[in-house]
Amino acid sequence: MKTTCFVISLLFMGCGAKLIPGTKLADTLENRSLVSIVEKYRRAMEARDVDGLLALASKDYKEDGGTPGTTDDYGYEGLKRVLGERFAKVRALRLQVVVSRVDLAGNRARIEYRWEMQCQYTHKEKVGWHVKTDDNRFELERVNGQWLFTSGL
């Protein structure tokens, strides 16, 4: 009887969906591709690589700053300026990103994630550390087989 229960347990263990390591996402080609671009984003952020981040962004990139007004909205060209301004104040940056959900609709994807950032910055000749954790969302579109961010950077 014990042997039969053991064999049945092994069979059921093998029936579960395989997950991408470090996530609760099904291990599919699309999910792996999207998790991979998030990792490229994370590395470019830590390197403070404006050109690397721009290479991941769609020319149709739009950011609304999460506010109802339009004074803080910007597109692809503004992204370069905003990243340059922010990185100019940063001396060191460490970023962790954990993808929690991926929603696909044709050539569009929405990625929900939690991030934690620690950065050393300068402000008015003073050096300080800032730590922040938040939940956020990326929007992406597939263009010529490549996923590009359309918002959320």
Solvent accessible surface area in square Angstrom, and as a share of the most:
residue,aa,sasa,rsa
1,M,180,0.81
2,K,178,0.75
3,T,100,0.58
4,T,73,0.43
5,C,64,0.38
6,F,125,0.52
7,V,73,0.42
8,I,83,0.42
9,S,55,0.35
10,L,87,0.43
11,L,116,0.58
12,F,148,0.62
13,M,143,0.64
14,G,68,0.65
15,C,102,0.61
16,G,56,0.54
17,A,81,0.63
18,K,150,0.64
19,L,85,0.42
20,I,8,0.04
21,P,104,0.66
22,G,73,0.71
23,T,23,0.14
24,K,177,0.75
25,L,14,0.07
26,A,44,0.34
27,D,38,0.20
28,T,62,0.36
29,L,158,0.79
30,E,52,0.24
31,N,18,0.09
32,R,109,0.40
33,S,45,0.29
34,L,0,0.00
35,V,33,0.19
36,S,51,0.33
37,I,11,0.06
38,V,6,0.03
39,E,57,0.26
40,K,102,0.43
41,Y,14,0.05
42,R,52,0.19
43,R,133,0.48
44,A,10,0.08
45,M,25,0.11
46,E,52,0.23
47,A,71,0.55
48,R,85,0.31
49,D,59,0.31
50,V,29,0.17
51,D,101,0.53
52,G,21,0.20
53,L,1,0.00
54,L,16,0.08
55,A,69,0.54
56,L,16,0.08
57,A,6,0.05
58,S,3,0.02
59,K,151,0.64
60,D,97,0.50
61,Y,1,0.00
62,K,137,0.58
63,E,33,0.15
64,D,77,0.40
65,G,44,0.42
66,G,72,0.70
67,T,63,0.37
68,P,143,0.90
69,G,39,0.37
70,T,106,0.61
71,T,144,0.84
72,D,58,0.30
73,D,58,0.30
74,Y,33,0.13
75,G,22,0.21
76,Y,38,0.14
77,E,135,0.61
78,G,14,0.13
79,L,1,0.00
80,K,107,0.45
81,R,130,0.47
82,V,12,0.07
83,L,6,0.03
84,G,30,0.29
85,E,91,0.41
86,R,141,0.51
87,F,22,0.09
88,A,84,0.65
89,K,113,0.48
90,V,23,0.13
91,R,134,0.49
92,A,38,0.29
93,L,21,0.10
94,R,120,0.44
95,L,7,0.04
96,Q,77,0.34
97,V,27,0.15
98,V,84,0.48
99,V,8,0.05
100,S,70,0.45
101,R,127,0.46
102,V,24,0.14
103,D,51,0.26
104,L,81,0.40
105,A,75,0.58
106,G,61,0.59
107,N,87,0.44
108,R,137,0.50
109,A,4,0.03
110,R,99,0.36
111,I,0,0.00
112,E,63,0.28
113,Y,8,0.03
114,R,118,0.43
115,W,40,0.14
116,E,56,0.25
117,M,33,0.15
118,Q,34,0.15
119,C,10,0.06
120,Q,41,0.18
121,Y,75,0.28
122,T,37,0.22
123,H,98,0.44
124,K,165,0.70
125,E,175,0.79
126,K,152,0.64
127,V,72,0.41
128,G,18,0.17
129,W,160,0.56
130,H,85,0.38
131,V,95,0.54
132,K,89,0.38
133,T,62,0.36
134,D,60,0.31
135,D,84,0.44
136,N,68,0.35
137,R,114,0.42
138,F,0,0.00
139,E,45,0.20
140,L,2,0.01
141,E,23,0.10
142,R,66,0.24
143,V,58,0.33
144,N,155,0.80
145,G,64,0.62
146,Q,94,0.42
147,W,10,0.03
148,L,25,0.12
149,F,0,0.00
150,T,20,0.12
151,S,27,0.17
152,G,11,0.10
153,L,27,0.13
